[in-house]
Amino acid sequence: MPKAGKKRKASGGGAGAPAAQMARLGEPMVPGMSPVAAVGNPATSAKSELNSTCSKIMRRVMEKGDVMYETHTVEGGYQSTVTMPKLPNEWGQQVWAGEVCTKRQDAEQSVAAIALEAIRADPELMAAFNAPQKPKNWSPCGSKGKGKGGVMKGGKGLQVAANAANQWNAAAMGMGGWGF
């Protein structure tokens, strides 16, 4: 017998239905549809996806000027262009133009979605995107400078590097400091 406090699983309809009506990247955008809606979640907009993709291709954190948008007023609203001069080969000189939109932000999202689709269609760029991460040259525990004499502070008691401890022991034994 089921308990009264348990919830039933949601059926196919309900609150999730509008998400099925949104276009996905790679699908043609419906005229009049917001480019933000075309990506789905507004927190992951086409602009943020483009920045993330470029960052992974270049294998570094994005800097100002890596992705540059220009928006112009045209008949019917705004139209944006985007360039990414730091991308490899001919991709650095490529300029993309977006759809004409009534809002400036929608025009930028439109051109970002178009550029993102073109970048994701290129096998060379996607190979750079999917390449494994560079190995890290540091470890959070063992990379601290040992300072004077190899003594490390912190933790429980005094920690001494092995080579420093051996030197101290040899010096103490030579001076007769152990009382043997």
C-alpha positions in Angstrom: 0.0 0.0 0.0 1.6 3.4 -1.1 2.2 6.0 1.6 0.1 9.1 1.5 3.2 11.5 1.4 4.8 10.0 -1.7 4.6 11.9 -4.9 3.9 10.3 -8.3 6.2 10.7 -11.2 5.1 13.4 -13.7 3.6 12.2 -16.9 4.8 13.4 -20.4 2.7 16.6 -20.3 2.7 19.4 -17.8 5.3 22.0 -17.1 7.9 20.5 -19.4 5.8 20.9 -22.6 7.0 24.4 -23.7 10.6 23.2 -23.8 9.7 20.8 -26.7 8.6 23.8 -28.7 12.0 25.6 -28.6 14.4 25.1 -31.5 17.8 23.6 -30.8 21.2 24.7 -32.0 21.8 23.4 -35.5 18.1 23.5 -36.3 16.9 26.5 -38.5 15.6 29.4 -36.4 11.9 30.1 -36.9 11.5 33.7 -38.1 10.4 36.0 -35.2 11.7 33.5 -32.6 14.1 34.9 -30.1 17.6 33.6 -30.5 17.7 33.1 -26.7 14.7 30.8 -27.1 16.5 29.0 -29.9 19.2 27.9 -27.5 16.8 26.9 -24.8 18.1 27.8 -21.4 18.7 31.6 -21.2 21.5 30.9 -18.8 23.4 29.1 -21.6 22.8 31.6 -24.4 24.4 31.4 -27.8 26.9 34.1 -26.8 28.0 32.2 -23.7 28.3 28.9 -25.7 30.3 30.7 -28.3 32.7 32.0 -25.7 33.0 28.6 -24.0 33.7 26.9 -27.3 36.3 29.5 -28.4 38.0 29.2 -25.0 38.2 25.4 -25.3 39.6 25.6 -28.9 42.2 28.2 -27.9 43.0 26.3 -24.6 43.0 29.4 -22.5 40.8 31.9 -20.6 39.0 34.4 -22.9 40.3 37.9 -23.0 38.8 41.1 -24.2 39.0 41.2 -28.0 38.8 37.5 -28.5 35.2 37.7 -29.6 34.1 41.1 -31.0 30.6 42.0 -31.8 29.5 45.0 -33.9 25.8 45.9 -34.0 24.4 48.3 -36.6 20.9 49.9 -36.9 19.4 48.7 -40.2 15.9 48.8 -41.7 13.7 46.7 -39.5 15.9 46.7 -36.4 19.4 45.7 -35.6 22.0 43.5 -37.3 25.2 42.2 -35.6 28.4 40.9 -36.9 31.0 38.9 -34.9 34.7 38.2 -35.5 37.1 36.0 -33.5 40.6 37.1 -34.5 42.4 34.7 -32.1 41.0 31.5 -33.7 43.5 29.5 -35.7 44.1 29.7 -39.5 41.5 31.4 -41.7 38.9 31.3 -38.9 40.6 34.4 -37.4 39.6 36.5 -40.4 36.1 35.2 -40.8 33.2 37.6 -40.2 29.7 36.3 -39.5 26.5 38.4 -39.9 23.3 37.6 -38.0 19.6 38.0 -38.7 17.9 41.4 -38.5 16.1 41.5 -35.1 14.1 44.2 -33.3 16.3 44.1 -30.1 20.1 44.7 -30.0 20.7 41.7 -27.7 18.6 39.4 -29.9 20.8 40.5 -32.9 24.0 39.6 -31.0 22.5 36.2 -29.9 21.5 35.5 -33.5 25.0 36.1 -34.9 26.5 34.1 -32.1 24.3 31.1 -32.9 25.2 31.3 -36.6 29.0 31.5 -35.8 28.7 28.7 -33.3 27.0 26.4 -35.8 29.7 27.1 -38.4 32.5 26.4 -35.9 30.9 23.2 -34.6 30.6 22.0 -38.2 34.4 22.2 -38.8 36.2 19.0 -38.0 39.6 20.7 -37.4 38.2 23.1 -34.8 36.1 20.4 -33.1 39.3 18.2 -32.9 40.9 21.1 -31.0 37.8 21.5 -28.9 37.7 17.8 -28.0 41.5 17.5 -27.4 42.4 16.3 -23.9 43.4 18.9 -21.3 47.0 19.9 -20.8 48.5 18.2 -17.8 48.8 20.3 -14.8 52.4 21.1 -13.7 51.5 21.7 -10.1 49.9 19.8 -7.3 48.1 21.7 -4.5 50.1 20.0 -1.7 53.6 19.5 -2.8 54.4 22.6 -4.7 54.9 25.0 -1.9 58.4 26.4 -1.6 60.2 24.8 1.3 61.8 28.0 2.5 64.9 27.9 4.7 66.2 24.5 5.4 63.2 22.6 4.1 61.1 23.1 7.1 57.3 23.3 6.3 54.9 25.0 8.7 51.3 24.0 9.3 49.6 20.8 9.9 50.3 18.8 13.1 53.6 19.8 14.6 56.8 20.6 12.7 57.2 18.9 9.3 60.7 18.5 8.0 61.7 17.5 4.5 63.5 14.1 4.4 66.8 15.5 3.2 66.9 18.2 5.9 66.0 15.6 8.6 68.9 13.4 7.5 71.3 16.3 7.6 70.2 17.3 11.1 70.5 13.7 12.3 74.0 13.3 10.9 75.0 16.6 12.5 73.6 15.6 15.8 75.2 12.2 15.7 78.6 13.7 14.8 78.4 16.2 17.7 77.5 13.5 20.2 74.1 15.1 20.9 72.2 11.8 21.3 73.9 10.8 24.5 75.1 7.4 23.4 
